[in-house]
Amino acid sequence: MDNVKNDHYYIQKIKQDLEFIVVHMQNVDLEQLEGGKRNAIY
């Protein structure tokens, strides 16, 4: 069976990714997030 990647696939993937972000950002405050940006290597 082919691995079909249609609109439904991508919508589900985006939804899963957003749910992951929400769960893992629950205990991160804005100051921590902004502090991480300043320490990031570009």
N, C-alpha and C positions, 0 to 999 in steps of 0.2 A: 504494500500500500504506500502510495506517495505521501510525503510530508507536506501537506497543503498549508500554505501560510496566506490566508485571506484576511479580510478586514476583521472578522471575528477573532482570529488568532491574535492579531496585533492589539485589539481592544482588550482582550483578556490578559495579555502580557503587560500592558500598561497598567491595568487595574491591579494585577499582582504586585508589580513594582511599587506602585503608590501605597498599597497596603503595607508592604515591607518597610517602606520609608516611614510611614506613620507609626508603626509599631516600634521601630528602632529609634525614633526621635522623641518618644514620649518623655524621656527623662533628660533631654538636652534643652537648656535654656538658650535664649537668643545671644547672651553674652558669650557662652561657650562656643556657639556656632560662629559668631563674628571673630572670636579669638583664634579659631581654627583657620579662618581665612588668612589672617595676618601671618600665621606660621606656615602656610602652604608654600611649597616650592613650585614655581611656574616655569 
